[in-house]
Amino acid sequence: MTLPCITAARRFDPAAHRPFWIDAEQVGWIRSADVALLARWPDVFEIDATRVTLSARFDSVDLRSAALGAVIGALAAEGRIPGWRDETYAIRNAFDAPPLAYIERAASRFFGTMTYAVHLNGVVEYADGAPQLWIARRSETKATDPGMLDNVVAGGIGWGFGIEETIVKECWEEAGIPEPIAASATRGRTFLVLQSLPEGTQAEQLFVYDLALPADFAPRNQDGEVGEHRLARIDEVARWIEEGALTVDASLATLDCLLRRNWIDAEACAGIEALFLPSSAG
């Protein structure tokens, strides 16, 4: 049986969406049911039966960002784009590519644009006992996946932040992990998730890292986005993944850690290889 997280990570129907294009490049997916909302702005979008294209007259990053920003603001005011973050994301198909435009983070799933995130496995290894993982429970007030179990640290990479910089920032905000420890995180693999969600499409690259945490360290949330942390045995975490108690993203990141360390049977993760990106991605 395929794990629920592996199935969900590719639960996407292109036929139910229209590609979103900017400057001769497909940058996202818009649900067919949402295309009519954008038809109210014929000066901004060119819409036909096969795609939605940002008008070519917006020929610079600033002009595109301003045009999209006006539309996003109106849609958010109508409740069509929930979970406003006041965070800037760049529209770009590769992490190191120059931005085509900037948008509010909450709008990335409405337009189905590629986003980037880090997920960090907090690993505690004992000289005289089995290893354990720190697992977080998301705050009930989170815009996405409230109350679900998550990695000890996980966060989107906003525009202007690098991967390692984001790790250090999120480690402190979400778990009170000081920079000298956070900076020792080691990189795992990178996943590509493409799944339909209530708010739109998640098209996201997940950069997975492991962090060895001292046995006497206990995470302490600093920003109110984590409800609790718990130290769990490997078999407990594996059960939570099977039950769907962890978020899809956290499940994939945790499985990567368990597989690389041979703490789980590869046969239990059938199909996960199809989600890996080449090590050079990002």
N, C-alpha and C positions, 0 to 999 in steps of 0.2 A: 504494500500500500504506500502510495506517495504521501509524504507529510503535507499537511494543509498549507504550511507556509510556502512550500515549493510550488504547489498548484496556484496559490494566490499570487505569487510573484510574476506570473505570466497570464493572469486572468484579464485578457484584453481582447476586444473585438474591433479590428480596424474598420469593419463595415458599418459600425455604429458611430463612427467618428469621421470628421473631415480633417485632412492635414492642414496645419497652419504654417504659412510660408512668410518669410521675410527675406527680401533681397535675393531671390532665386534660391533660397535654401529652406528646406522644411525644418521647422524648429519646434513643432508641437502637434498636438491632437486636440480638436475641439469636438465635444459631443454633438451629434447631429441635432439633438433637441435644443442645444444652446446657440446654434448658428443663427436662428431667427432673432435672438437678442442683439446680435452684432449688426444685423441688417439695418438697425436704427441709425447707424453711423456710416452711410454710404461714402462719405468723404474720407473715411479712415480705412475701411475694409472693402476689398473687391471679392465678391462672393459668387461662386458658380457651383455647378453640381459636383465638382471634384475637389475643391479646396477653398480655403479662406486665405487671402493674401493681404498683408498690410500694404496700403497704397505706396507705390513707388515714389510718390512725391515727398514722402518722408525718407530722405536719403542720407540722414546722419543719425548717429546714436542719440543725440539730444532731441531731434525732431521726432524720432520714433518713440522715445521714452515719454515725451510730452503727450503725444497722441494717445498712446496706450494708457498713460496715467489718467487722462480725462475719462476714458471709457471705464477703466477699472474703478475709479472713484464713484462713478454713477452706478455701476453694477453692485458695488459693495453697499451703497446707500439703500439699494433695493433688496438687500439680503441675498443676492445671487453669488456673491463672493464672501464667504464667512471666514471668521478667524483672523481678522486683520492683525498684522504683526509689527508694522512700522519697521520692517527690515527690507533691505534692497537686495534683490537677486538679479544676476545678469542672465540674459538670454544668450546661450552659447551651447553648441553641441559637444564641445570638448572642454575639459576643465581649464586647459591652458590656451584656449582660443580667445581672440578678442571679442568683446561683447557686441552684439547687434543692437541691443536695447537694454534698459533697466526697468524692472517692474517690482511692485510690492510682492513680497514673498507669498502672501495669501493667494495671489492671482496665478501663481505658477501652475496649479492643478486645473484651474479653469481653462487655461490655454494649453495645458499638457506639455509645458516646456521642460527641458532637461534641468534637473537640480542635482546637487551634490551634498553628501552628508558623511560624517564620520561616526562610526560605532566602535566603542571600546569595551573589550572584555576585561573585567577586573578579576585577575587570577591570584588566588592565594595557594601556595604550595607549602606543604609541611614536611619536615624531615622525617617525622614519625607517623604520618597519616595521609589519607587520600586528599587530593586537591579539591578546592571548592571555588565557586564563583560568586562574586557580589552581583546581585540582581536588584534593580530599582523597580518601584511601582510608580507609574506616572500619576501626577496630580489629577484629581477629578475635574479640575477646571481647565485642563489642557484642551486645545482646539481639536486635536486629533488623538485618537486612541486613549481617551481619559480612563484612568484607573487600571490600565493594562500593565503587565510586567514588561520590563525593558532592560537593556544593558545598563551597566552602572553609569556609563556616560554615553550620550548620543546627541548629536545636534547637526542642524543644517549649516552649510558653509556659506555665509553671506558674502556679498561682493566686497572685495578688498582684503579678505582673509585667506591665508593659505591653510593647508591641511594641518600641519603641525601647530600653527598658531591657533587654529580652531580647537584642537585637542587640549592645549593648555588652558584656553579660555573656558571651554565647556567642563573640563575636569574640575576647575575651581567652582564654577557656578552650580554645577549639578551635584558634586560630591565632596567639595572642599579638599580636593587633592592638590597639594602644593606643586608649583612649577617644577622643582627639581625631580619629583617623582614622575609627574606627567610627561616630562621631556624624555623619559626612558621608554616610552611606549614603542613597541615593535610592530611593523606592518604585516598584516595578513593578506588576504585576497580582496579583490574588488568585485562587487556584484552589480548587475544591472536589473532593476526592478521596473516592470511595466505592467501596472495593474489599474483597473477601473475602481474608483472610490466614489462615495456619495458626492464629494465636492469636485470631482473631475477625474483627471488622469495623473497618477504618480509615475513619472518617468525619471528615475533617479539612479545615480551611481552611488553605491555605498562603499566607502573605504573602511575596511575592517582593521582594527589594531588590537593588540593584546597589551595589558599592563600588569606587571607583577606588583602586587600590593603587599606591604608588610603584614605579618600575622596579627600585629597589635594595632593595625589601622582600621578605623571604622568610618565609612563615608558620612558626610554631613551636608545636606543640601543647603545652598545659599540663596537660591533665587525663587523658591516657592514652586518650582515645576516638578518636584519629586515628592511623592507622599511618604515613602519609606524606602529603606534599603534592607536587604536580607542576605545573609551568607548561606549559600545553598550547596548541597551535595550535587555531584554530576548527575546522579540518577534522578534527583528531584527536577533539575533543570530540563533533562531530557523528557520527563513526563509532562512538564509545562508546555514544552514545544509540541509534543504530540496532541495535547489537549487544546492548543491554540490560545493558551493563556498569555504567552509572550506576543508582542507585536510581530508582524511578518518580518520587518527589518531586523529586529533584535533576534528573532529565531534564526535567520540566515547567518547573521554575524556570529552567533553563539555556535551554530553548527560548524562554521568554518574553523573556529578555535578548537572544538572538540575533534574534528577530523584531522587537523594538522598535528595535534598532539596524540593521536591514536587513542583518545578517550571514548570514542564511539565507533561502532562498526559502520564502515562505509556503505554496506548494503542497506542500512537503515535510512540512508539519505539519497535514495535513487532519484536521479534527475537533477541533482543540485549542480552538477558540472556544467550544465547548459546555461546556468546563471552567471558563471564566472566570466569576467573580462580578462584579457591578457594583462600580465603583470605591469606592462608599460602604460596601461590606460590611466589617464589622470596624472 
